[in-house]
C-alpha cells in the first residue's frame, strides 16, 4: 500500500497497539485512531494521528483498518453490527485483526468481509511490549496470499518475522501454538529463577549461562530479568494470557488433544487472577511460586 493518500485506521491503543500505531505514523502514513479510552490515544494525536469518535468513522475513511483489542467479544463488537467495521468499510478495504482471538471468529470475519468485497486477514503477534516498541514482532497471518502480499509492507513496519500460515484462521491457530509453548515455559523460567535464589546463587549470573544454552528462550532472556528485579508491570497482561490459554484449551479439546502443560499453567494463572492481579505482567508467576 502506497503512502500517498492512503489512510490507515488503528483501533485499540493498548500496551502494544500504541507502539505499533506509532511505527505506522513514523513511516509517513495518515493514521486514524479510535480507542474506548480516548486519553490513551492523546500522544498519537499530538504527533499527527487523527482521532475518530467511533469505529464506524474510522471504517468509512480508512483504506486499511488494523484492530488490536482485548477479547473475542471485543473483536465481535468492532467488526459486526450497524456501527461495526464490516458495515461501514468501503469495498476494497483491507481489515486486519491482530488481536489474539478465536480461529472460528477469524473465519467468520473473512466470510462476511468477502461477501462485501473487503479483504480480511487474521494476524496475531508475539513479542510483547519489547517487540512492539522495537518493531520486531513475530506476525502470524491467515488469509489469501494476494492480500498478504499487498499488505506485507505494513506488516514490515511493525515486525520482522512475518509468515503466511494458511487460509483464514491459520494465523490464530499458529498463535495458539505459540501460547502453548509459552505456557509451560513460563513455569520453567519462574521455577529456575527461584531455584537459583534459594540455592544462594546470583540469578543474573545464572542467566548468563543458561540463557545462551539449550534452555534459552525469549521468556528467559526478556522476562527472567524482570522477575529478578521484582518488576511485574505488564509487557503482556495476565488477563489476556488467561484468555489465550482458554481459547487454546477449547481448541485442543475439540481436536481430542491432551495438553497437560497448558492445563497446569492455566490453573496457576487462574490463582493469580483470583488475587486480582490480572493487570500485571505474566512474569508475576514468579511471585506466586515464591510464596
KAWO-V880914 format. One record per backbone hydrogen bond with DSSP energy under -0.5 kcal/mol. CO is the residue of the C=O (numbers start at 1). NH is the residue of the N-H. Records with the same first field share a line. If there is no record, write none. Layout:
CO->NH  NH
//
This chain:
3->6
6->30
7->9  63  64
8->32
9->66
10->12  34
11->68
12->14
14->18
16->20
17->21
18->22
19->23
20->24
21->25
22->26
23->27
24->29
25->28
30->8
31->50
32->10
33->52
34->12
36->38
37->40
38->41
39->42
41->45
42->46
43->47
44->49
45->48
49->51
50->33
54->58
55->59
56->60
57->61
58->61  62
59->90
63->94
64->9
65->96
66->11
67->98
71->74  75
72->76
73->77
74->78
75->79
76->80
78->85
79->86
81->84
84->88
85->88  89
90->93
93->95  119
94->65
95->121
96->67  98
97->123
98->125
99->101
102->105  106
103->107
104->108
105->109
106->110
107->111
108->112
109->113
110->114
111->115
112->116
113->116  118
114->117
117->92
119->95
121->97  123
122->142
124->140
126->138
127->131
128->132
129->133
130->134
131->136  137
132->135
137->139  160  161
138->126  140
139->141  163
140->124
141->165  166
142->122
144->148
145->149
146->150
147->151
148->152
151->154  155
152->156
153->157
154->157  158
155->158  159
158->137
160->162
161->139  163
163->141  165
166->143
167->170
169->173
170->174
171->175
172->176
173->177
174->178
175->179
176->180
177->181
178->182
179->183
180->184
181->185
182->186
183->187
184->188
185->189
186->190
187->191
188->192
189->193
190->194
191->195
192->196
193->197
194->198
195->199
196->201
197->200
201->203
202->205  206
203->207
204->208
205->209
206->209  210
207->211
209->212
210->213
213->216
217->221
218->222
219->223  224
223->227
224->228
225->229
226->230  231
227->230
230->232
232->281
236->282
237->241
238->242
239->243
240->244
241->245
242->246
243->247
244->248
245->249
246->250
247->251
248->252
249->253
250->254
251->255
252->256  257
253->256
259->263
260->264
261->265
262->266
263->267
264->268
265->269
266->270
267->271
268->272
269->273
270->274
271->275
272->275  277
273->276
277->280
278->239
280->238
281->284
282->285
283->286
284->288
285->289
286->290
288->291
//
